[in-house]
Each structure stands twice: as structure tokens, then as C-alpha cells.
Amino acid sequence: MLADIPVEKETLNALKTMGLTDYETRAYVALTSVISGTATELSEASNVPRSKIYVVLKSLVKKGFVEMSRGKPLQFTVIPPHEVFKRSRNEIKETMDKAEAELNMVYETQIPNVPAPIWLVHGPEKIVNKELEIISRAEESLIIMAGFMFKEEPPKLKEVIQKAIKRGVNVRIIIMPHSIVDEEMIDVSQVLQNLDCDLKLLQIPNIKMVLRDKKEMIMAFSKFSGESAVSKTSIGIWNQYWEFVETIEGIYEFVWNNELFKEVKI
């Protein structure tokens, strides 16, 4: 443990996530307490051995956590944590974004090669996450039909749909204005009606689906108790059989272009 410097374990772990070794973490935490000091002083404050302290401090200088002043003896000054964390946070985010983009590209390229690209998705959280994932991949077209939605789902959908619209994706939505899930009323239309896309409020069955680019879709169902969906029973069918997707899209087109279901006024 650091001598006389009470620091939470989570803080130490955060510094290690930012690329510091155990000794570097000890030295940096010590410096935040003393602000500036010589190698000897910092060795005592941090419990880093004197034989290691110069190497540790110079590494911290190189990594941008500490400044070094020339002279005899050398003086080391801490760079304020808010500056260090802001820079590291941006670097970590940039690295994560690049990694996510690269792995997503690999993932999306390989999914169609899976022999039977049909999966069951259980539970509302996983279903919504898969919907958001599919929407984020839309390049040309996106159609959504929702006879019900889960709690907190509408604003999440709105965010990714807005991004799709900005990418030039043609978006059409058919929804029920309200859902009842786990005996709680979910106001859907008030969240989604302001989207800059084609939207219809229709009295449709208690299913929901998201289709993109005639390539991929998820269809979700839930057991109902009266008029209320029971979220824990929800199950989604996610697939990339284009023939099946094309068939379901044909059904959607029929619903969209014909007065098969009653329009709902709000």
C-alpha cells in the first residue's frame, strides 16, 4: 500500500488502465499528494525502491503524467489529474472506437457466411440491443413495425434512427401509439412522431420487427397478460436469410399500402 496516502482500489485500477505499472501508479499518487519533489523524497512517499525510482519517474515523464525540471537534484512535478485523465480518456476512447469499427467490419463480413444465420434472442435488453445494432448497419432502407415496445426503448430507437436518417437511409415506421408492458403504459408516439421519416400509427398485432436493406431482420414476440406484455417472456428471431427477409418486407409493404389495419388517432 502507498505510505499514508488513502486511495481507493478503483482509483489505482483506473491508473493502471491508463497504462501505468504498479510502481508508476504508486509514484504518481504520491506526487498528487506532495505536488513536487526529488527522487529521494518521492521514493519515501511512494514506497518505490530507490534503485527503481529514477526509471519510474522518467517513464512517468515520457507518458505525460509528470514534468521534470533540470538541476541538481532533479525535481519532479505532478501534472494535474484533471489534465491527465482528460487526455487519457480521449486516447482510450479513440482506441476503443477504432477497435470497435475494425471488429464490427470483420463481424459483419463473416455473419452471412454462417451456414444457418438464424438465432434466438431472449429478453428485452438483448432484443433492443440487437434492434439498435441492426439499425446502425442500415445503408439504404430501414422499416420498423412495432405493436409494442419495452420501457425506455423508444428514446433509444429514436437516437439510432436519427443517425440512420442523417446517413440518407430511407426510413418507414408503423407503430402503435402506446404500449402496455409489465402493467406500465409506454408512450411511443410522443417520442417517435417527430422523426423526419414516414410514420403511420396503426392498430397492428402485438409483434415488432426491424428490417434493414432487405438483408437482415429481427422479429420479436411476447406473451401477454390481458393487454400487457410480459417482458421476461420476450423472444426475438434474428436472421439474415435474404429470402425470408424479402418475404416479410413484402408483407410490410402490403400493410403500408393498404388499409388493412385501422389508423389510430392521438
C-alpha positions, 0 to 999 in steps of 0.5 A, a space after each residue: 500500500 502507498 505510505 499514508 496516502 488513502 486511495 481507493 482500489 478503483 482509483 489505482 485500477 483506473 491508473 493502471 488502465 491508463 497504462 501505468 505499472 504498479 510502481 508508476 501508479 504508486 509514484 504518481 499518487 504520491 506526487 498528487 499528494 506532495 505536488 513536487 519533489 526529488 527522487 529521494 523524497 518521492 521514493 519515501 512517499 511512494 514506497 518505490 525502491 530507490 534503485 527503481 525510482 529514477 526509471 519510474 519517474 522518467 517513464 512517468 515523464 515520457 507518458 505525460 503524467 509528470 514534468 521534470 525540471 533540470 538541476 541538481 537534484 532533479 525535481 519532479 512535478 505532478 501534472 494535474 489529474 484533471 489534465 491527465 485523465 482528460 487526455 487519457 480518456 480521449 486516447 482510450 476512447 479513440 482506441 476503443 472506437 477504432 477497435 470497435 469499427 475494425 471488429 464490427 467490419 470483420 463481424 459483419 463480413 463473416 455473419 452471412 457466411 454462417 451456414 444457418 444465420 438464424 438465432 434466438 434472442 431472449 429478453 428485452 435488453 438483448 432484443 433492443 440491443 440487437 434492434 439498435 445494432 441492426 439499425 446502425 448497419 442500415 445503408 439504404 432502407 430501414 422499416 420498423 413495425 412495432 405493436 409494442 415496445 419495452 420501457 425506455 426503448 423508444 428514446 433509444 430507437 429514436 437516437 439510432 434512427 436519427 443517425 440512420 436518417 442523417 446517413 440518407 437511409 430511407 426510413 418507414 415506421 408503423 407503430 402503435 401509439 402506446 404500449 402496455 408492458 409489465 402493467 406500465 403504459 409506454 408512450 411511443 408516439 410522443 417520442 417517435 412522431 417527430 422523426 423526419 421519416 414516414 410514420 403511420 400509427 396503426 392498430 397492428 398485432 402485438 409483434 415488432 420487427 426491424 428490417 434493414 436493406 432487405 438483408 437482415 431482420 429481427 422479429 420479436 414476440 411476447 406473451 401477454 397478460 390481458 393487454 400487457 406484455 410480459 417482458 421476461 417472456 420476450 423472444 426475438 428471431 434474428 436472421 439474415 436469410 435474404 429470402 425470408 427477409 424479402 418475404 416479410 418486407 413484402 408483407 410490410 409493404 402490403 400493410 403500408 399500402 393498404 388499409 388493412 389495419 385501422 389508423 389510430 388517432 392521438 
